[in-house]
Amino acid sequence: MEETQREFHHEEEEEHADINIWKYIMGFSELAVVKCAIDLGIADAIESHGCPITLSDLSSTLGCAPSPLYRIMRFLMHRGIFKEKLTTQGSPGYAQTPLSRRLMRQGEHSMAALILLESSPVMLAPWLSLSAQVLANGTSSFEKAHGKDLWSYTAANPDHSQLFNEAMACDARLVVQAMIQEISGVENVGGDMFESVPKADAAFILWVLHDWADKECIQILKKCKEAIPEDKGKSKTTLTIHLCAWGNDAASEVLTEVRLLYCWLKTISKPPLRPGFSLGL
Ligand SMILES: C[S@@+](CC[C@H](N)C(=O)[O-])C[C@H]1O[C@@H](n2cnc3c(N)ncnc32)[C@H](O)[C@@H]1O
């Protein structure tokens, strides 16, 4: 009896493996199809249409043939990115969801630029040589792939720099806008934060420290401290750090995966963190 149960369990595991292996064989396709949707402007077209749109209308708006578009939409609907809804004439149509609105090029929820950045050959290359980074005990795989670190590469490639800045704006747009409304006299000043940080009433560090090892983080924080004048009793001085480490409370599987992979992202552009540091994994 026990032997039969063991055999059954073994067969069940084999069956799961036969199915699950396809997640890895075709894993790249999800990103490819989402990028395709952004490139074609599918979410923007449906939003402009203002109500559910038929395949035929969507294909003529986008200037593509219905058949390949149908396959793309079928995949995106299967993933719950778009949904099916009847048009006003009662025909089957495609409609937006909160997730598809994140694929729009514009709008306060747009995350399109961040997806385009992360799916660009420049940013994918380091991920495709993770094994080299593991074998090299943490040497930056970005540097291995491109011959220089992320920031030097970005400085030397204006197109990548523009894409990077647009991608950062996806997240920063809301936070920074809210702050600027509260604060007057905000000025844009360039420079190397390891040399000096311009004098300011406050320092707000958003998505920066995760890129650096402890030694550099201390340098950055010291420069920020130097930049903020001493509190003489009247003016308040503030140093705000947007912490990027997540706690252990990420309930969903999706966030857990993001968290596990983010740990790698931290070491892709720069040297590894101090041994033992983890993002609450
Ligand atoms: C992950 S981005 C975050 C950008 C922005 N804080 C945001 O949240 O959108 C890190 C930023 O650090 C900047 N950076 C990298 N090295 C720097 C340096 N030595 N001095 C000043 N800024 C630097 C990069 O140009 C990039 O804009």
The ligand as an SDF file (V2000), in Angstrom:
LIG
                    3D

 27 29  0  0  0  0  0  0  0  0999 V2000
   17.8630   54.2520   -9.4270 C   0  0  0  0  0  0  0  0  0  0  0  0
   18.0930   55.9080   -9.9580 S   0  0  0  0  0  0  0  0  0  0  0  0
   16.9530   56.7940   -8.9440 C   0  0  0  0  0  0  0  0  0  0  0  0
   16.6690   58.1460   -9.4940 C   0  0  0  0  0  0  0  0  0  0  0  0
   15.6160   58.9590   -8.7160 C   0  0  0  0  0  0  0  0  0  0  0  0
   16.0190   59.1750   -7.3620 N   0  0  0  0  0  0  0  0  0  0  0  0
   14.2700   58.2660   -8.7900 C   0  0  0  0  0  0  0  0  0  0  0  0
   13.8320   57.6460   -7.8300 O   0  0  0  0  0  0  0  0  0  0  0  0
   13.6480   58.3420   -9.8480 O   0  0  0  0  0  0  0  0  0  0  0  0
   19.6630   56.3000   -9.2420 C   0  0  0  0  0  0  0  0  0  0  0  0
   20.1470   57.6620   -9.6810 C   0  0  0  0  0  0  0  0  0  0  0  0
   21.4290   57.9190   -9.0900 O   0  0  0  0  0  0  0  0  0  0  0  0
   22.1650   58.7070  -10.0170 C   0  0  0  0  0  0  0  0  0  0  0  0
   23.5990   58.6170   -9.7330 N   0  0  0  0  0  0  0  0  0  0  0  0
   24.4130   57.5540   -9.8880 C   0  0  0  0  0  0  0  0  0  0  0  0
   25.6710   57.8840   -9.5220 N   0  0  0  0  0  0  0  0  0  0  0  0
   25.6400   59.1850   -9.1510 C   0  0  0  0  0  0  0  0  0  0  0  0
   26.6150   60.1040   -8.6730 C   0  0  0  0  0  0  0  0  0  0  0  0
   27.8700   59.7150   -8.4950 N   0  0  0  0  0  0  0  0  0  0  0  0
   26.2220   61.3570   -8.3650 N   0  0  0  0  0  0  0  0  0  0  0  0
   24.9390   61.7460   -8.5250 C   0  0  0  0  0  0  0  0  0  0  0  0
   23.9490   60.9210   -8.9540 N   0  0  0  0  0  0  0  0  0  0  0  0
   24.2990   59.6640   -9.2870 C   0  0  0  0  0  0  0  0  0  0  0  0
   21.7960   58.1100  -11.3690 C   0  0  0  0  0  0  0  0  0  0  0  0
   22.0330   59.0000  -12.4150 O   0  0  0  0  0  0  0  0  0  0  0  0
   20.3170   57.8060  -11.1770 C   0  0  0  0  0  0  0  0  0  0  0  0
   19.5410   58.8710  -11.6410 O   0  0  0  0  0  0  0  0  0  0  0  0
  1  2  1  0
  2  3  1  0
  2 10  1  0
  3  4  1  0
  4  5  1  0
  5  6  1  0
  5  7  1  0
  7  8  2  0
  7  9  1  0
 10 11  1  0
 11 12  1  0
 11 26  1  0
 12 13  1  0
 13 14  1  0
 13 24  1  0
 14 15  1  0
 14 23  1  0
 15 16  2  0
 16 17  1  0
 17 18  1  0
 17 23  2  0
 18 19  1  0
 18 20  2  0
 20 21  1  0
 21 22  2  0
 22 23  1  0
 24 25  1  0
 24 26  1  0
 26 27  1  0
M  CHG  2   2   1   9  -1
M  END
$$$$
